[in-house]
Amino acid sequence: MDVFGSFALILAFICAVYAFGGGIAAILTRHPLLVKSTRQAGIATCCLIFISTFSLEYLFFSDNFSAAYVVAHSNRALATFYKIAALWAGQEGSLLFWSFLLAIYVFSVLIAYRNKNGELMPYVGVILAGVQIFFLTLNNFVASPFKALAVPGAHGAMDLVARADGNGLTPLLQYPEMVIHPPNLYSGYTGFTIPFAFALAALLARYPGEKWIHLTRKWTMIAWGFQTAGILLGAHWAYAVLGWGGYWGWDPVENASLLPWLTGTAFLHSVMMQEKRGMMKVWNVWLVFTTFLLCITGTFLTRSGVVSSVHAFAQSSIGTWFVGFLAIIFAVCLVAYLKNRDYLKSENQLDAIVSRESSFLFNNLILLVSCIAVLSGTLFPVLSEALSGSKISVGAPFFNKVNIPIGLLLLFLTGVGPLLAWRKTSVESLKRNFAWPLMVGVVAGAIIFLLGYREVYSLICFSLCFFVTATIVMEFYRGAKVIRVRSGASYLTSAIELTMRNTRRYGGYIVHMGMVLIFIGLAGAAFNHDVQKEMQPGSSMQLGKYKLVLQSFDSKPEANYTGLRLNVEVFVNDKPLMMLYPERRIFETNGETGTMVAIYSTLREDLYVVYAGQSPDTKLPVIHAYLNPLVKWIWFGGVIVVFGTLVALLPNRRAVLVLAGAKQPAEEQLVHGMTPSVTYREGHD
């Protein structure tokens, strides 16, 4: 099966090269058969990548320990569930997984638009094939996952061997969330290839109007949704597995996932200005280019070893390939822009500072400032080593100091934007729209202050969260009220109908509401506190209102590891609440250890208990307990963000004029028939 998978990868590379070269020829000659054959070559490339990926997974499920990659990342005792995650556990497999997810997008695009947009699609096909060629080059010639296990033979040749068992999967990946976190994050990275390809294709082909934006809006939202889910799942994994009490440490690989999310968010907002007013065309094209470049940069940081991270792969020379690819992409984008920049002239100018256009512009600028700050802080160790010879790291204090004010300003603009009109907002409109939300925010802030919460940034954040919530509720209320008056339905039913009539707008408001909940959770971090103590059976520790008593500790042998478990009883006001079981796992195959945190979670706070190991002096277990307020709001907010994204992807309903029978006495109906009356009913496009 390893030979079969490797052969499929080689064929995929050949088909991609043909799709690229033949696509260029098709653009120049406009020959319909050549256009069709290159499209079919692109589809064949994707199918062959699918076959190759499934072949590698088959090697894992069949415990084929003659394959070096399987030996490195699996063993017989590994649960079937985690043999799926073993696919992306190492450098070679993760790159094949990148190609696999990209192939899903490419296949979908080529099928969806196979008989549409004939002037644009040959360019799109060539660009997508070019990206695939790069990753297939890595898959085949630089980091192949199908290398056989071999040892030097007696005659100097390499002899193929098969081991009885493998080394096993790294403990950090043996957690259910790691089966869904990387696919989501990678789907975000690869998904941004589609809007990049369409934007570059439209520029090269001088495609008229904003049609490329309409074609790629859903693809961009899908990629953005996956990226959002991937970031939040990664944060939850770090919180539940790493045992350090937090969910975001400004780790270089965490930052790398955030960078394209920031620019992708900026694009999703500013693109509305191009659709509504024909403005910011240059800005939008370069936002798409930058987002894709940052996706490749994130992949480079994870795999090159230039930055140290618990999430990154080992030091590797593969980074040189990514640097070269980034240089080629930037050069192509720059040449395409310089050659066709007259095509991107704006049709309108900014009419007033106080307008929805200006709020989108400020939103974009702030997101880009945040992106630059995060990128510069992430790469600072690399730059300092190159310039001074010593690697100087930038820690969480720098990122927090820069990004907390930026985040609060973005939160404010989230509430302001819906209250402003296009072109220009009148003073009367400002007074009418801002009065209630501002009052809600100020009153909420005053109440929180009186309750004793005096941390400045958190207080501002809570006040802004109430302000933004009031603006969102007001938008839904106004629209639902109109529908309710016409239909007589309840406010909830009217709000649902309102949302379905304009899913993009109101789905966006739901996303904003999810972000408000996330900010509430983030604001709670200012009130975290913790305690660490050596404990023996019967001893206790106090943390806030919780009293933790160590009842016993034991070992729990499993198929793939041995768990060293503490049995901790939690009391509140001397009344038993529950049992928690923090655990350390020892994996026999490689001697590594892993942590399983015990968490008691409520909307108010998380009691987070870690078995931190044994004291080197007394050999007693050490418990590190944290009290983290409002963390659950982050995960709940993430669910709302994803839900809002799904709503925004739905097609709009439209009002359909129908005739309904008027209520009349039965005798009159028999004589006169039905009397038509006009009502509105919703129907799908």
N, C-alpha and C positions, 0 to 999 in steps of 0.2 A: 504493500500500500504506500510505502514511502517513495518508491520509484514512480508509482502512478501519480501521486501528488506532485512530485518534483517535475514530472513530464508535463502535467497540466499547467504548472506555473510557467514553464518554458514556452508552451504554446500560447499562453495568455500574453506573454511579453511580445511574441511575434505578431499576434493579432493587434495588440496595442500600437506597435510600430507601424503596421499597415494602416490602421485607423488614423494615425497621425499624418503619415506621409500621403496616403491616399486622400485624406480629408483636405490637405493643402491643394493637391491636384484638382480635387472636386471644386474647391472655391475658385480656382483659376480658370477651369474649363467649363464649369456649370453643367457638366455632363450628368444627366439624371441617374444612369446606371452606376456611375462612380460614387455619387452621393449615397445611393442605396447600399452599395457594397461596403462602404466605409462605416455606415451606420450598423450594418450587420456584423462587421468586424468588431465594432465597439460592444455590441451585445454578446458576441462570442467571447470576448475578453472577460466580461463579467461572469458568464457562465463557467468558464474555466477557472476563474478565481474561486467561485463557489465550490467547485469540485475539489480543488486543492485544499481549501479550508476544511471541508468535511473529511477529507482524507487524513489530515493531521489530527482531527478530533477522534477519528476511528483508531488511530495509533494509541491515543490515550485510553480509550475505552477498552481496547483489546490488550492493554498492558504490554505493548510491544517495546521491550527494553533493549532492542537493537538500534533504536533511534536515539541519538544523543540528546535531543531536546526533551523527549519523554523521560529519559533517565534523570535529567537535571530537574524536572519539575513535577514528577509524579511518583507514586509507588503503589503497590498492590492494595495497601490498607486505606488508601485515600478514598473518601466517599465519592460516589458517582457525581453528586452535585458539584463537587469542587474540581472534578476532571474537566468540567466545562471551563472554569476559571483558569485552569492550567494553560489554556490556549494562549492567553495574553500575559502569563506570569514572567516570561523572559523577553529579551530583546527581539529574537527572531520571530517568535509567535505573535508578539504584539504588533509588529510591522505587517505580518500577514493579515492579522485582524483588521488593521487600518485599511489595507487593500480590500478586504472583504466588505467592510461597511461602505467604503467609497464605491465599490462595485454595485451595491444595492441602490445607492442614489443614482449612479450613472445609468444603470439598467432602467430604473423607473423613469428617468428623464427621456432617454432615447425611445422608450415605448410610448410614453404619454404624448410626445410631440413628434411622432414619426411621420405624420402627414400634415404637420402644421409649421408655420413660420419658416418656410423654405429658404428665405434669404439669411436667416440668423442661425439656424441649427447646424449647418456645416461648420461654422466658426466655433460654436459651442462644443461640437463633437471633437474638433481638433484640440481645443484647450483641455477638455476632460481627458482625452487620450494622452496628452502631454503629461498631466499630473500622474496618471496611472503608470506611464512609462517609468517615471522616477521611482515610484514605490516598487514596481515590479523588478526594476534593476536591483534595488536593495534585497528584495525577496529571493532573487535568483543568484546574484553574484557577490553579494556583500554579507548578508546575514540570512542564509537559507535555514529554514526550520527542519529540513529533511535530511540533514547530514547523518550518516550512519556512524554508529559507535565502532571505533577501530583501534587496534594497538599495533606497534611495530612487530613485524614477523621476523623469522629467522633469516630470511634472505633480503632484508631491508625493505620489503614491501609491507603495506598496511594490511592486516588481517581483520576482517569483520568479526565482531563478537556481539554477544547478547548477555546482558547482566540478568541475574535472577530477580533483582528488585531495583527500584530507583531511589533517588535521594529524597523524594517527597516535596510537597508544595510548601513554600515559605509560610510560616505561621500567620503572618500579617494578612495573607490572602484567604486563610481558612475561616472566613466569616461570611454569612449569607449575603451581606450587602455587597461584597466584592464580586459577586456573580452578576450584579446589576449595575454597580457604579461605573466600572470601566466602559461597558457597552454604551451607557448613556453619554458619558463624557466624550468618548471617541466618535459617537454619532453626531455630537455637536461639532467637534473639530472637522470631521469629514463633510458634514452637511453644508458648511459654509463654502465648500468648493463650488456648489451649484450657483449661488448668486454671483460669486467671483467669475465663473465661466461666462455667465450671461452678460455681466457688466462689461467684461473685456471684449466679448464677442460683439456687443452692441456698439462699443467704441470703434473696434476695427472695421465693422461693417457699416458704420455710420447709420445705424438702424434708427428710423424716425420715431420721434416722440418718446413717451415714457413706457412703451409697451413692455420693455424688458423688465421694468419694475413690477408691473402687474403679473408677468409670467413667473417671477421669482419670489413674490411676496410670501406665499405659503411655504415655499422651500426655506426661506430665511427664517420664518417663524418656527418651523419644525426644528431647524438646526438650533435656533436660540432656545427653544423649549428643552431640547435634549441637553444643551450646555448648562442651562439652569438646573435641571434635575441632576445632572452629573456633579456639579459643584456642591449642591446641597447634600447629595448622597455621600460624597467624599467627606464633607464636613461631619456628617453623622457618623461615618465609619471612624474618622479620627477621634471623635468624641467617645464612641462606645468601645473602641479596641485599643487605642494607643495608651490610654490610662493616664493622661497628663491633666485631665480636668477641663480641657478646652476643646473647641471645634474648629478654630481657625488661628493658625500661628504665623501667618505670612511666610510660610515655607515657599521656596522658589517654585516648586511644582504646583502648589496651590495658586500662587500668583500667575503662573503661566496659563492656568485654566481661566483665571479671571480676566486676563487682558482681552482676548477676543470677545468675551461677553460684554465688556464695557463698550468697545467700538461697535459691536453688533447691536447693542441697545441704542446707541447714538444713531445708527443707520435707520433702525425701525421707527424712530421718532422723526428724524429729519426728512425721510423719504416722503412723508405726508406733505411737506412744503413743496416738493417737486410735483407731486400729484395735483395739489390744489392750486399752486401759483406758478409752477414752472421755474422754481428757484432752487438754488444750491445744487445744481447738476454736477459741477466739478467736485464739490464737497462730498456728495453721495457716492460718486464713482470711487473716490480715493478712500472713503470709509470702507467700502466693500473690499478694495484691494488691501487695505491695512488689516482688516479683520482676517483675511485669508493668510496674509504674511504672518500675523501673530499666531494663527493656528499652527503653521509650520514651525514658528519659533518655539512655541510650547512643546511641540514634538521633539524639536532639537534639544531643548533644555532637559527633557526627561531622559534622553538617550545618549547624550554626548558625554555626560559626567563633568561638565564644566561647572555645575553647581552641586552642592551637597544637599541631599534630601532623602528622607525616609521613603519617599514615593518614587525616587528615580532609579534607573537601572545603573549597572556598574559602569566604570570608566570605559569609554569606547572610542575608536577612531572613526565611528560612523558619523560623528558630528561634522566632519569635513564635507561629506556629501550634502548634508542639510545646508551648510553655509553656501555651497555652490548653487544649490537649488534656489535658495532665497535670493542670491544675487541675480540669477537668471530671471526669476519672477519679477523682481523689482525693475530690472532693465527692460523687460518686455512691456510692463505696465507704463513705465516712464516714456518709452518711445511711442507707444500707442497714444498716450495722452498728448505728447508734444505734436504729433502728426495730425491729430484730430480734435484739438482743444476748441477750435471754432464751433464744432458741433455741440459743445456743452455750454453755450452762452445762455445766461438766465433770461427769462422772458419778462420778469418783474423784479422790482426792487423792494426793500423793506420800507413800508409806509410809515410805521410808527414804532417807537420803542415799546410802548404798552400795547402789545398785540400777541396773538398766539404764535405768530411766526418768531417773534423775538424770544418767547419762552422756549421754543424748540431750539433756537440758536444758542441761548445761554445753557440749556440742558446739554447740548452737544459739546460746547466748550468745556464745561465742568467735567463731563465724562472723559474727554480727551486729556484734561489736566490730570485727572486721577490715573488714567492709563499711563501717561508719561512718568508720573511719580512712582507708580508700582514697577514699571519696566526699568527705570533708572536704578531704583533701590535693589531690584532683583539682580541686575547685571553689574552692580557696583563692585562686588568682590572680583569679578572677572576683569573689569576695567582697571581697578586699583592694582591688581597683580601685573597687568600688562604695562602699566605706567610706572609703578614704583617697585615692582618685584615682590611685594608683600600683599597677601590677600586680606582685605578688610571687609568684614561682613556688616551688613545693615540689618538691625533686628526689628522686632515688633514695635518698640517705642517710636521709631522713625515713621513707619507706615501708619500707625495710629494717629500720630501727631498731624500728619498730612491729610489722611483720608477721612478722619472723623468730621472735621468742618466741611469737607467736600460732600460727604454723605448727607449731612444735615441740610446743606444748600440744595442738593438734589431732591431731598424729601420735601422741602418747601416748594420747589418748582413743580413737583408732582401734584401738589394741591392747587397751585396758581394756574397752571396751564389750562385746565378745563373751564376756568372762570373768565378767561380772556377770549375776545372775539377775533376773528380773522381780520387782517388789514389794520384796524384801529379800534380800541376799546374806549368808550365814552366814560366820563367821570361818573355819570349817573349809573351806568352799568357796573362800574367798579364798586360803588357804594352798595348797590342792590345785591351783588353777587358775593362780596367779601364780608358783609356785616355779620351774618350768622356764623360762618366758619371761623372767623377771627374771634368772635365772642366765645365760641365753644373751646377753641384752643387756649385762650387766655384763662378762662375759668378752670379748665382742666389742669393747666399748669399751676394755678394758684392753689387748688385743692391738693395736688401732689406735693407742693412745697410745704403746705401746712401739715401734711402727714409726716413730714420729717425727711423727705428725700431731697437732699440739697446738692447733690453732685451736678455741676452746671450742665455738662453736655447731655447727661441723661434727662435732666429736667427739660431742656430745650427739645430733646428728641421726643419725649412723651407729649409735650404740648403740640409739636408739629404733627405727630401721629393723629391726635384728636382733630386738628385742623384739616388734615388731608381726608380723614374719614368723613368729616362733615361735608366737605366738597363733593365726595363721591356719593354719599347718601342723598345729597341735595340734587345731584344730576339724575339719579334713578327716580327720586320722588317726583321731580317736575315732569319727566317723560311719562312715568306710570300714571300720574294724575290725569293727564290728557286722555290716555287710553281708557282709564277707569270711567271717566265722564261719558265717553262714547259707548263703551261696552257694558258698563255696570258690573264688571268683574272686580274681584278683590285686588288690593294693592300688590300682593305677592304675584298673583296671576298676571296682572298688568305689567309688573316689572319683568317677568319672564318673557312676555310677548314683546316688550320694549327691547330687551336684550337680543331676541331672535330677529328683530327687524333690522338691527344694525350690530351684528355680532363683532365686527372689528372694533367699533368704538366702545361698546359696553363690555366686551371681553377684555379690552385694554384697561377699563376701570377695575374689573375684577383682579387683573394682574397687579394694578396699583394697590388694591386693598391687601393683596397677599404681601406685597413689599412693605406695607405699613406694619403688618403683623411681624414680619422679619425684623424690622427696625425696633419694634417693642422688645423682642427677644434680645437683640443686640444691646439695647440700652440697659438691660438687666445685668450685663457683665460688670458694670461698675460696682455692683454690690456683692460680688462673689467673695466668699471667704472659705478657708480650709484649715484643717488640723491634721497632724501626723503623729502617730504614737505606736510604740511597741506594746503589744498586748499578749496576755496569756489567758487561757480559759477562765471566765468569770470576771475579768477586768472590763472596764467601760471607759467611754470617752463621750464628751458632750460637744455637740455642734448645733448651735442655734437652739431650736426647741426639741431637737432629736437627741436621744441618748442611745448610743450604740454599745451593745454588750456582746463580747466574743464568747459564744457558747462552746464551740469546739472547732477543731480543724481536722480534715481527713484527706485521703487521696482517693481518686476515682479513676481506675484504669479504663481506657477506651481503646478502640481498635487502632487508632493512629497516634494516640498521645496518652499521657497520664496527667490528670488534673489534680492539682493541689488546691483544695477548696477550704475556705473559711465559712463557718456558719455564724452569721451575725444577726442578732435579734435587735430590732429597732423599737424604741419606746418613745411615746409622746405623752408628757404629763404623767409619767410612771405607768402608763397603760400600754400594753404590747400592741404594736401596729402591724409588723410583718417581719419576715425573715429575708435576709439578703445573703447571696452566696458569691462573693468575689472569688476569682479563681486565677491561678497561674498554670499554664499548660506546658508540659515538657514533651517535645516530639522526639521519639527514640531514633528515628531514621537519620536526623542531622544534628541532634543535641540542642536545637534552638528552643527558645521559650516564647510563649505568647501570653497576653493578658486578656481576661474577660472581666469587664467592669460590671458591677451590680448597681443598678440605678432604680431609685424610687422616684417616679416623675409625676408631677401635678402641673396644672396651669400656673400655679404660683411659683414653684421652685423644683429643682432636682436635688435629691440626696444622692450623691455620686461616691461610691465606695470602691477603693482599689486595694487589692492585695499587693503591696509594694515590695514583697520579698521578705527575707529573714535578716534580722540584725546580725552583723558579722561577729559581734561580741557575745550576745546572749542567745543567739539562734532562735529568738522568739519572732513570730510573725509581726510584720509592720503593716498597719492599716493607715492609708492616706484617704481621708474623707473630705469631700467638697460640698458646699451648699451653693448651688448656682441658680439664681432666680430667673424665671421667665424663659428658660431655654426651650421649653416645649412650644412656645409661640413661633420660634424659628421654623421648626419642622412643619407645624400647622400652616404657617404662612407659605412655605414652599409648596405644599399641596394645593393651596389656593392659587398660587402663581401658575402652576402647571394646568390646573383646571381652567383658569382664565385664558391661557394660551390655546387650549383645546376649543373653548367657546369661540375665540377669535378666528379659528380655522374653519368654523362651520359656515355654510352658505347662508346668506340673508334670506329671511322670509320677506315676501312682498304682500302688500295689501291687494286683495282681489275683490273686485266689485261683483257681488252676487245678488240675486233676487230672492227674497224670502217671503213666504206667505204671511199676510197680516192676519191677526187673530179676529175671527168673526163667528157669529152663531152658526151652528151647523146647517140650519135651514137656508140661511143667506148664502152660505158657501155653495150649497147645491144649486141655488138659482143663479147666483152671479159669478161663481168660480172664485179663484184666488186673486186677491188684490196685491199687486207687487209693492214692496217697500224696499228701500236701499239700506243694506247693512254692510259692514266690512268683515271679511274673514281672512285669516292668514293662510297663505299657501307657500310652498317651497319653490325656489327657482329650479 
